[in-house]
Amino acid sequence: MIPRERLDQFIDRHEELEHLMSGGETLSSDEFVKISKEYSDLTQVVKKAKEYLDAISEIQDLAKMIASEETEADMRELAETELHELREQIPNLEHQVQLMLLPKDVDDDKNAMLEIRAGTGGDEAALFAGDLFRMYQRYAASQGWRFETVSTSSSDSGGFKEAIASVSGPGVFAKLKYEAGGHRVQRVPETETQGRIHTSAATVAVMPEVEEIDIKLEDKDLRVDIFRASGPGGQSVNTTDSAVRIVHMPTGITVQQQDEKSQHKNKAKAMKVLMSRVYAAEKEARDAERSADRKDQIGSGDRSARIRTYNFPQGRMTDHRINLTLYKLDQILAGEGLDEVITALITEQQAKQLASMEA
């Protein structure tokens, strides 16, 4: 049973926030936004907590009624039926409340920067990186998210050496963070005449997309280089010096952007990526156990560094973190089947958190 005092803390805080928002005190616009966010986050928790406490209270009242000698037989029978039904509901209610009380990643509500890079495997790895990029694009569409390509570096085979996208919408980082790591593919390349299965790899990094209120980059810490954009084979993409490279000198993190014809747009995109990378690096420094930090996500790109395998001949996807195997590779790559995998990962993570709280 969840301690009453713990639930009362959330209920009391919710009432306190409601009082502040109703004009109990003069608030600045920033304070009001912050309080409104906390109030909104607590509302569903408090609603479910009160439902749970009401059920506990009703069980106690029914038990007293049944035990009382003054209760008539037909009323006692009715009370016993209600008591039985309520007791069956309690475990589910308690589980729902416990899930809501789990520590929340402060970045879960943020949008995400998604980076995909081809690893071991040459052209096949680049083609696979393209497959992953399109999978996430379709998945974003199925979730009602906005998927915006920030930059791409194409391979001669038509895949991507590197692709970066900004994904925005409700709950983006909370879900996509589970995609970070090494992804391995097993399939027969179109150029393979002997029908042999080749293994290739790509890496996925997912970082919370941050605003200037989350992190402040000082101009003195940035080196901005402007140069002429160039395409494959040295061909000029445009005839103006519009490509931008920004180096964050304290960390050495470098971002280059040349997809846009406007220098201003390229710089804005580069800064967006840079802020997310620096934020992720700083968070890694603050929390060494952070499993989704960018360094671990990028990894080596080697075939053996993997969280998931996509086996085309068998139509199989295996997530090695939770030993989940699904024979619906087409649906997963189409985006529609990916949510089943992510939901399973979230459920496993919640189970681990609950177990650690009970230990």
C-alpha positions as CSV (number, residue, x, y, z in Angstrom):
1,M,0.0,0.0,0.0
2,I,1.2,3.5,-0.9
3,P,1.8,5.6,2.3
4,R,-1.0,8.2,2.8
5,E,1.6,10.8,3.7
6,R,3.4,10.5,0.4
7,L,0.2,11.1,-1.6
8,D,-0.8,14.0,0.7
9,Q,2.4,15.7,-0.3
10,F,1.4,15.8,-3.9
11,I,-2.2,16.8,-3.1
12,D,-1.1,19.6,-0.8
13,R,1.4,20.9,-3.5
14,H,-1.3,20.8,-6.1
15,E,-3.6,22.9,-3.9
16,E,-0.7,25.3,-3.2
17,L,-0.1,25.8,-6.9
18,E,-3.8,26.3,-7.6
19,H,-3.8,29.1,-4.9
20,L,-0.8,30.8,-6.5
21,M,-2.3,30.7,-10.0
22,S,-5.6,32.1,-8.8
23,G,-4.0,35.3,-7.7
24,G,-2.9,34.4,-4.2
25,E,0.5,36.1,-5.0
26,T,1.9,38.4,-7.7
27,L,3.8,36.3,-10.2
28,S,6.1,37.3,-13.0
29,S,5.3,35.8,-16.5
30,D,8.2,33.3,-16.2
31,E,7.1,32.2,-12.7
32,F,3.5,31.8,-13.9
33,V,4.6,29.6,-16.8
34,K,6.8,27.5,-14.5
35,I,4.0,27.0,-12.0
36,S,1.4,26.3,-14.7
37,K,3.6,23.5,-16.0
38,E,4.1,22.0,-12.6
39,Y,0.3,22.3,-11.9
40,S,-0.5,20.6,-15.2
41,D,1.9,17.8,-14.5
42,L,0.5,17.2,-11.0
43,T,-3.2,17.3,-12.0
44,Q,-3.4,13.7,-13.4
45,V,-1.3,12.4,-10.5
46,V,-3.6,14.0,-7.9
47,K,-6.7,12.8,-9.7
48,K,-5.6,9.2,-9.7
49,A,-4.2,9.5,-6.2
50,K,-7.6,10.7,-4.9
51,E,-9.4,7.9,-6.8
52,Y,-7.1,5.4,-5.0
53,L,-7.6,7.0,-1.6
54,D,-11.3,7.2,-2.0
55,A,-11.3,3.4,-2.8
56,I,-9.3,2.7,0.3
57,S,-11.6,4.8,2.4
58,E,-14.7,3.1,1.0
59,I,-13.2,-0.3,1.7
60,Q,-12.7,0.6,5.3
61,D,-16.3,1.9,5.6
62,L,-17.7,-1.2,4.0
63,A,-15.7,-3.4,6.3
64,K,-17.1,-1.6,9.3
65,M,-20.6,-1.9,8.0
66,I,-20.2,-5.7,7.5
67,A,-18.7,-6.1,11.0
68,S,-21.5,-4.1,12.6
69,E,-24.2,-6.2,14.3
70,E,-26.7,-3.4,13.5
71,T,-26.3,-4.0,9.7
72,E,-29.3,-5.9,8.2
73,A,-28.6,-9.1,6.3
74,D,-29.5,-7.8,2.8
75,M,-27.4,-4.6,3.4
76,R,-24.5,-6.8,4.6
77,E,-24.7,-8.9,1.5
78,L,-24.7,-5.9,-0.8
79,A,-21.7,-4.4,1.1
80,E,-19.8,-7.7,0.8
81,T,-20.3,-7.6,-3.0
82,E,-19.1,-4.0,-3.3
83,L,-16.2,-4.8,-1.0
84,H,-15.1,-7.7,-3.2
85,E,-15.3,-5.5,-6.3
86,L,-13.3,-2.7,-4.8
87,R,-10.6,-5.0,-3.5
88,E,-10.1,-6.4,-7.0
89,Q,-9.7,-2.8,-8.3
90,I,-7.1,-1.8,-5.7
91,P,-4.0,-3.5,-7.2
92,N,-4.6,-1.9,-10.6
93,L,-5.2,1.5,-9.1
94,E,-2.1,1.2,-6.9
95,H,0.0,0.3,-9.9
96,Q,-1.3,3.2,-11.9
97,V,-0.5,5.6,-9.0
98,Q,3.0,4.1,-8.5
99,L,3.8,4.6,-12.2
100,M,2.8,8.2,-12.0
101,L,5.0,8.7,-9.0
102,L,8.1,7.4,-10.6
103,P,11.0,9.9,-11.0
104,K,10.6,11.7,-14.3
105,D,13.3,12.6,-16.7
106,V,13.4,16.4,-16.8
107,D,13.9,16.2,-20.6
108,D,11.0,13.9,-21.4
109,D,8.8,16.8,-22.5
110,K,11.4,18.3,-24.8
111,N,11.6,17.9,-28.5
112,A,14.6,15.9,-29.9
113,M,17.6,16.2,-32.2
114,L,18.0,12.9,-34.0
115,E,21.4,12.0,-35.5
116,I,22.0,8.9,-37.6
117,R,25.4,7.9,-38.9
118,A,26.5,5.0,-41.1
119,G,28.9,2.7,-39.3
120,T,30.7,-0.5,-40.4
121,G,29.6,-1.8,-43.8
122,G,30.4,0.8,-46.5
123,D,27.6,1.5,-48.9
124,E,25.3,-1.0,-47.2
125,A,25.7,0.9,-43.9
126,A,24.8,4.1,-45.6
127,L,21.7,2.6,-47.2
128,F,20.7,1.2,-43.8
129,A,21.2,4.7,-42.2
130,G,18.7,5.9,-44.9
131,D,16.3,3.2,-44.0
132,L,16.4,4.2,-40.3
133,F,16.0,7.9,-41.2
134,R,12.8,7.1,-43.1
135,M,11.6,4.8,-40.4
136,Y,11.7,7.6,-37.8
137,Q,10.2,10.0,-40.3
138,R,7.2,7.7,-40.7
139,Y,7.0,7.0,-37.0
140,A,6.9,10.7,-36.3
141,A,4.1,11.1,-38.8
142,S,2.1,8.3,-37.1
143,Q,2.6,10.1,-33.7
144,G,1.5,13.4,-35.1
145,W,5.0,14.9,-34.6
146,R,6.8,17.3,-36.8
147,F,9.9,15.9,-38.5
148,E,12.2,18.5,-40.0
149,T,15.5,17.5,-41.8
150,V,18.3,19.7,-40.5
151,S,21.2,18.3,-42.6
152,T,22.2,15.3,-44.6
153,S,25.4,13.9,-46.1
154,S,24.5,11.5,-48.9
155,S,26.5,8.5,-50.1
156,D,27.2,7.6,-53.7
157,S,24.8,4.6,-53.2
158,G,21.8,6.8,-52.4
159,G,22.0,6.3,-48.6
160,F,23.2,8.7,-45.9
161,K,26.7,8.9,-44.4
162,E,25.0,11.2,-41.8
163,A,21.5,12.6,-41.3
164,I,20.2,15.0,-38.7
165,A,16.6,15.8,-38.0
166,S,14.6,17.9,-35.5
167,V,11.6,16.1,-34.1
168,S,8.9,18.1,-32.2
169,G,5.7,17.3,-30.6
170,P,4.3,15.9,-27.3
171,G,6.4,13.3,-25.6
172,V,9.0,13.2,-28.3
173,F,12.2,12.7,-26.2
174,A,10.4,10.5,-23.7
175,K,9.9,7.9,-26.6
176,L,12.8,8.5,-29.0
177,K,15.5,8.4,-26.3
178,Y,15.1,4.6,-26.3
179,E,16.3,4.5,-29.9
180,A,19.8,5.7,-29.0
181,G,22.6,3.3,-29.7
182,G,24.0,0.9,-32.3
183,H,21.6,-0.6,-34.9
184,R,22.7,-3.7,-36.9
185,V,21.3,-4.9,-40.2
186,Q,21.6,-8.4,-41.8
187,R,20.6,-8.7,-45.4
188,V,21.7,-9.6,-48.9
189,P,22.9,-6.5,-50.8
190,E,21.5,-6.0,-54.3
191,T,25.1,-6.2,-55.6
192,E,25.7,-9.6,-54.0
193,T,25.7,-12.3,-56.7
194,Q,26.2,-15.3,-54.4
195,G,23.2,-14.5,-52.2
196,R,25.4,-14.1,-49.1
197,I,24.0,-12.2,-46.1
198,H,26.1,-9.1,-45.2
199,T,26.1,-7.4,-41.8
200,S,26.3,-3.6,-41.5
201,A,25.7,-1.1,-38.8
202,A,24.5,2.5,-38.1
203,T,24.4,4.5,-35.0
204,V,21.6,6.6,-33.6
205,A,21.9,9.5,-31.2
206,V,18.9,11.2,-29.6
207,M,19.4,14.4,-27.7
208,P,16.9,16.7,-26.0
209,E,16.4,19.8,-28.2
210,V,17.1,22.8,-26.0
211,E,16.4,26.5,-26.1
212,E,18.6,29.4,-25.0
213,I,16.7,29.4,-21.6
214,D,18.1,25.8,-21.1
215,I,21.7,26.6,-22.0
216,K,23.7,29.8,-22.6
217,L,26.5,29.7,-25.1
218,E,28.8,32.7,-24.8
219,D,30.0,34.4,-28.0
220,K,33.6,34.4,-26.8
221,D,33.4,30.6,-26.6
222,L,32.4,30.2,-30.2
223,R,34.5,30.2,-33.4
224,V,32.3,30.7,-36.5
225,D,33.8,30.0,-39.9
226,I,32.1,30.9,-43.2
227,F,33.0,29.2,-46.4
228,R,31.6,28.2,-49.8
229,A,29.4,25.1,-49.8
230,S,30.5,22.2,-52.0
231,G,28.7,19.1,-53.2
232,P,29.9,15.6,-54.2
233,G,33.0,15.6,-56.4
234,G,33.8,19.2,-55.5
235,Q,30.9,20.7,-57.4
236,S,29.7,23.9,-56.0
237,V,26.3,23.8,-54.3
238,N,26.0,27.6,-54.7
239,T,28.2,30.5,-55.6
240,T,28.1,32.3,-52.3
241,D,30.0,31.8,-49.0
242,S,26.9,30.5,-47.2
243,A,28.2,27.3,-45.4
244,V,28.8,27.7,-41.7
245,R,31.0,25.8,-39.2
246,I,30.7,26.6,-35.5
247,V,33.2,25.3,-32.9
248,H,32.4,25.4,-29.2
249,M,36.0,25.9,-28.0
250,P,35.6,24.8,-24.4
251,T,34.4,21.4,-25.5
252,G,35.7,21.1,-29.0
253,I,32.3,20.2,-30.3
254,T,31.9,21.2,-33.9
255,V,28.9,21.6,-36.1
256,Q,28.8,22.3,-39.9
257,Q,25.8,23.3,-41.9
258,Q,25.5,23.9,-45.6
259,D,22.1,22.7,-46.7
260,E,20.6,26.1,-47.0
261,K,21.5,28.8,-49.5
262,S,21.2,31.4,-46.8
263,Q,24.2,31.9,-44.5
264,H,21.8,33.1,-41.8
265,K,19.6,30.0,-42.0
266,N,22.7,27.7,-42.0
267,K,24.0,29.4,-38.9
268,A,20.6,29.2,-37.1
269,K,20.5,25.4,-37.9
270,A,24.0,24.9,-36.8
271,M,23.4,26.7,-33.5
272,K,20.3,24.6,-32.8
273,V,22.4,21.3,-33.2
274,L,25.3,22.8,-31.3
275,M,23.2,23.7,-28.3
276,S,21.7,20.2,-28.1
277,R,25.2,18.6,-28.3
278,V,26.7,20.9,-25.6
279,Y,23.7,20.4,-23.4
280,A,24.0,16.6,-23.7
281,A,27.7,16.8,-23.0
282,E,27.1,19.0,-19.9
283,K,24.4,16.6,-18.7
284,E,26.8,13.7,-19.1
285,A,29.4,15.5,-17.0
286,R,26.8,16.1,-14.3
287,D,25.5,12.5,-14.4
288,A,28.0,9.9,-15.3
289,E,25.4,7.2,-15.2
290,R,23.3,8.8,-17.9
291,S,22.7,5.9,-20.4
292,A,21.5,8.2,-23.2
293,D,24.4,10.6,-23.3
294,R,25.7,11.3,-26.8
295,K,29.1,9.6,-26.3
296,D,27.5,6.3,-25.5
297,Q,24.9,6.7,-28.2
298,I,27.4,7.3,-31.0
299,G,29.6,4.4,-29.9
300,S,32.1,3.0,-32.3
301,G,29.8,2.2,-35.2
302,D,31.1,-1.4,-35.0
303,R,28.9,-4.3,-35.9
304,S,29.2,-5.7,-32.3
305,A,28.1,-2.5,-30.6
306,R,24.4,-2.9,-31.0
307,I,21.1,-2.5,-29.2
308,R,19.0,-3.9,-32.0
309,T,19.3,-6.2,-35.0
310,Y,17.2,-6.0,-38.2
311,N,17.3,-9.4,-40.1
312,F,15.8,-9.0,-43.5
313,P,15.9,-12.7,-44.7
314,Q,13.8,-13.7,-41.6
315,G,11.7,-10.6,-41.5
316,R,12.8,-10.3,-37.8
317,M,13.8,-7.5,-35.5
318,T,15.4,-8.2,-32.1
319,D,16.0,-5.7,-29.4
320,H,18.8,-7.1,-27.4
321,R,18.2,-4.9,-24.3
322,I,15.0,-6.7,-23.4
323,N,15.4,-9.8,-25.6
324,L,12.3,-8.8,-27.6
325,T,11.9,-10.5,-31.0
326,L,9.2,-9.5,-33.5
327,Y,8.6,-11.0,-36.9
328,K,7.2,-7.9,-38.4
329,L,10.2,-6.1,-39.8
330,D,8.2,-4.5,-42.6
331,Q,5.7,-2.9,-40.2
332,I,8.6,-1.6,-38.0
333,L,10.5,-0.1,-40.8
334,A,7.2,1.5,-42.0
335,G,7.0,3.2,-38.7
336,E,3.7,1.7,-37.6
337,G,5.2,-1.2,-35.7
338,L,7.9,0.8,-33.9
339,D,5.6,2.0,-31.1
340,E,5.2,-1.6,-29.9
341,V,9.0,-1.9,-29.5
342,I,9.3,1.5,-27.7
343,T,6.3,0.7,-25.4
344,A,7.9,-2.6,-24.4
345,L,11.2,-0.7,-23.6
346,I,9.3,1.9,-21.5
347,T,7.4,-0.9,-19.6
348,E,10.7,-2.6,-18.8
349,Q,12.2,0.6,-17.6
350,Q,9.2,1.3,-15.4
351,A,9.4,-2.2,-13.9
352,K,13.0,-1.7,-13.0
353,Q,12.3,1.6,-11.3
354,L,9.4,0.1,-9.3
355,A,11.6,-2.8,-8.3
356,S,14.4,-0.5,-7.1
357,M,11.8,1.6,-5.1
358,E,10.5,-1.5,-3.4
359,A,14.0,-2.9,-2.6
